[in-house]
Amino acid sequence: MINKHEKINYLEFPAKDIDTTKTFFSAVFNWRFEDYGPEYAAFFGAGIDGGFFKSDLTVSTDNGSVLIVFYSDNLEKTLSKITAAGGSIIKPVFSFPGGRRFHFGDPNENEFAVWSAT
């Protein structure tokens, strides 16, 4: 990781179940994890490093949370991987100026989105 002065460096998310979280993000996005005790796991290979901490809270646009948006060259294939790994679709695929996207929930019910230019 390259640390750059006053730039976003790391993200942290709540997770009800750390092991399920690691399984999901490894299967869908090929992330790697390193455990730091039973209540924290850092992730790598996501474009920016971060971690998941044990919590019953969730991130959601309904709660005013920041929305993390992934990019995909094949939106439907990514959607299939998400549902096969136990994720849920919060907002089905829709068009917007510049492309298409959908929102999904991870197994912890945290909200994310995926977009594609096509």
N, C-alpha and C positions, 0 to 999 in steps of 0.2 A: 504494500500500500504506500502510495506517495502522499505525504502530508503537504497540503498547500495552504498557506496562510489565509485565514478567513474564508475558506471554501467549505462546503458541506463535505464532511469526512466520514460519517458513520450514521446509520439509522438503527433504531431499536423499536421493536414491536412487542405487544403483549401476546402471550400464548397460554392457553389453558392446559395444553398437553405438549410438552417440548418434543417428546419422541414422535408423536403423530405429525407435528410440524416439520421435523427433519425429514421424515419419510416423504411427505407431500412435496416439499420444495426440492428435494433431491430427485424425485421421480419426474416432476413436471419441468423444472428449470435447470436441473443438473447442478444444484448448489452443493457445496461442501460445507461441513460443519465441524466445529471444535467445541466440546463441552467445557464449561467452567463451573463445575459443581452441578447439582441436580436441578437448579432453577435458572440456568442461563446457558444458551448455546449461541456461539458466534457463527455467522455465515460468510462464505467467500464465493466468488465467481458469479456475482449478481450484477456487476457493473459498478456497484459501490458496496463496500463491506458493511456489516451490521450484525444485529443479534436479536434473539428472542428471549424475553424474561417471563418467568412464571407469573401469571396474573389471570383473573377472571374477567378483566376488562377487554374490550374489543375496539378496533378502529373502524370507523364508518363515516361516510359522507353525511349520513343523517345526524351524526353526532358532531359534525363540523371538523372532522379529522382531515388531514392531508390525504390526498389520493395518490398512491404510488401507481404509475402506469408503465406497463411493460410494452415492448414493441415485438411484433411477430411478423415474419414473412408469410405465414400461412395461418390466418386467424382461426379457421375452422379446425385445423389440426391441433393448435394450442388449446382451443376450447375442449376438444375431445380428451386431450391429456389431463386437463384440469378435472373434468367430471370423472374420468376413469380413476384418478388418484384420490377421489373423495371430496373434491371441491364442489361448490354449488354456484349456479348462475344467478346473480342478483338482478342484472339487467341484460336481457338478450342482445345480440348483435344489432347495432343501429348505425346509421350513416351520420356523419357530421362533415362540415367543410374540411377537406383534407384526407378523409378516409372513413374507416369503420372501426367500431370498438364494442366491447362488452365489459361488464363488471362481474367479478366473481368473489365468492367468499372462500377463504381457506378453511381447513377443518376446525379452526378456532373461531370462525365467523368474522375474521378480519376482512375488510373489503379492499380489493385491488381492481385494476382494470388492465385490459390488453387492447392495443390498437394496431391497425395495419393501414398502410397507405392505399392498399388495393381492396 
